[in-house]
Amino acid sequence: MNLSLYQKLAVSLVVIFCFICALVYSWSKQLELTSKHHGEQNLHLALAEHLVQDNPLIKEGVYDYAALENLFHTLMLLGPAFEFYFVDENGKILTYSAEPGKVKRTHINLAPLKKLINNPAAAPIYGDDPRNKAQQKIFSVAPVFNNDKLQGYLYVIIGGEAYDTSLNTIKNNDKLWLAALWLGAALAFLLIAMLILLRFFTNPIQRLARDVSNIEAANYSLTDTKLSNYSTQKSNEVHSLGRNIQAMVTRIDEQFKALEQSDKQRKELLTHLSHDLRTPLASLQGFLEVLNQSGSQLNAKEQQEYLHVSLNNCAQLKQLIEQIFELAHLENGEISIHKETFNLGELIYDCIAKFSLTAEKKGLNLTVEPAICDFPVVADIAKLERVLSNLIDNAIRHTPKGGSIAVNVKRIDEKQLFVQVSDTGVGIKHDELNAIFNPHYQASNSNNEGRQQGGLGLAICKGLLKLMDSEINVQSELGKGTMFSFNLPQKIKV
């Protein structure tokens, strides 16, 4: 049988409560009985001694046991709560007043009697009950001497059989039962109140368990799962645990969605890359098949043109494959950065020289501002050259004839520089600015100039700059041009 936490706690509480009630009741009754016996024994401690001193039949020694039995009978009529016995020095019961068969013992243990005589302060002390072999009772005792010789003991049981019978009758009285009933009702009310309190305190735990079960049933998705509200005003452990679990599950749900989105983008990227690889590969295959089948039907110039186109396709394939590997290494964190101090102006002019011939053929003006930019920076020179080359190449492709491209270096403070690559090209639509750094995204106004582009260049630039603790930004206006900018740490001159 599967029990909930509240049911287990409730059952445990009831068992423990009943056990404690029984223990307290037993202890209180035992304490009450001990106190009662202590008081009664102290009250009647000298009873036997006074009877011995005041009665001629006992004071000078016992000779007439029949007369003594009559005396005991008379005393018991006057005091029904007492039983009188005369025992010899060995503990043998010699005489008493009782109906035949009532007295079950013939001897009693004298050790308790002697202990009470020698140390009355040790009360309550219990002696053998002649009428019950399994029971002991409080008593009063006095030694009886015959000419200074111990003849026996007057043994008086306090609270005898008649007293017990009368007491049990009183205990069965309706008033006592009514008092016991009220006591039971009070205990039951206390138990119910404790169970209600326990329910109140365990209810948040049950809600939390229900929420976790609902989340698990929904495959840890929060889209169609309604969670309980745990107030931030309450600082108890259950509410704190509930808020933390909800925050954790929310974080897991966000990560699941991010993974799903990443997987979706990866699939789209693979689709686009397969298309980009297929286009130059198909073109390359077609030209090679023409060259292979045509033989002497093509003149030398046509063969040279076909070979040139094939080589261009091979170069595009190589560049695209290199970009794919570079982007994969960036995403996997497999590219390391080797920072060093170098002159930024020299690197910029090297990149400008690499594209100067292409820009001249297209009628573009390439400039560096300031013309003398002697700025020492700390970065990875190879990675920074890759970024600058990519940005300048993009600017050349998207700038029409007669336009201009500028690389500006601006000092922010003594520790930072800003590098800007701007053009007067076609620009980028405002709603596309946030997407151009995504892998394989190409703006709607992109100009490939007959070349198949993979759309990975800006994504690679962003990843490389991020490794160098830099961030790339873009500003553009459609038809007026675009400006990419990023920051670099400057080497502090000592």
Secondary structure, 3 states (H helix, E strand, C coil): CCCCHHHHHHHHHHHHHHHHHHHHHHHHHHHHHHHHHHHHHHHCCCHHHHHHHHCHHHHCCCCCHHHHHHHHHHHHHHCCCEEEEEEECCCEEEEECCCCCCCCCCECCCHHHHHHHHCHHHCCCEEEECCEEEEEEEEEEEEEEECCEEEEEEEEEECCHHHHHHHHHHHCCHHHHHHHHHHHHHHHHHHHHHHHHHHHHHHHHHHHHHHHHHHHHCCCCCCCCCCCCCCCCCCCHHHHHHHHHHHHHHHHHHHHHHHHHHHHHHHHHHHHHHHHHHHHHHHHHHHHHHHHHHHHHCCHHHHHHHHHHHHHHHHHHHHHHHHHHHHHHHHCCCCCCCCEEEEHHHHHHHHHHHHHHHHHHHCCEEEEECCCCCCEEEECHHHHHHHHHHHHHHHHHCCCCCCEEEEEEEECCCCEEEEEEEECCCCCCHHHCCCCCCCCCCCCCCCCCCCCCCCCHHHHHHHHHHHCCCCEEEEEECCCEEEEEEEEEECCCC
